[in-house]
Amino acid sequence: VQLQASGGGLVQAGGSLRLSCAASKNIFGINDMGWYRQAVGKQRELVAVITGAGNTNYADSVKGRFTISRDNAKNTVYLQMNSLKPEDTAVYYCNAKSRLLTGAAYNYWGQGTQVTVSS
């Protein structure tokens, strides 16, 4: 498994969850890492992304509630989700993009972790 995600679950509205995603040590040249989500009947959408330098970008729907961070030494990205809403219910996927010195670029996906927020 190249990306191993964990931390999903069932939580009441207003609650918090923290997702983690560890990239395999076999993946080299990782730059951007991020989280996407896909709700039933909807397309996959970007939730948050963080560059290797620590710059972040968030979907408008999660700004002020979610925080993305990473530990480069561990090749791990985190998503702290606070003030969760029922509309945050989805399968969350972690993503990592890498570029080697040869110029070859790769895009990796985790297996997805379910987040369910009850009202």
Buried (B, 14 or more C-beta within 10 A) or exposed (E): EBBBBBBBEEBEEEBEBBBBBBBEEEBEBBEBBBBBBBBEEEEBEBBBBBBEEEEBBBBEEBEEBBBBBBEEEEBBBBBBBBEBBEEBBBBBBBBBBBBEEEEEEBEBBBBBBEBBBEE
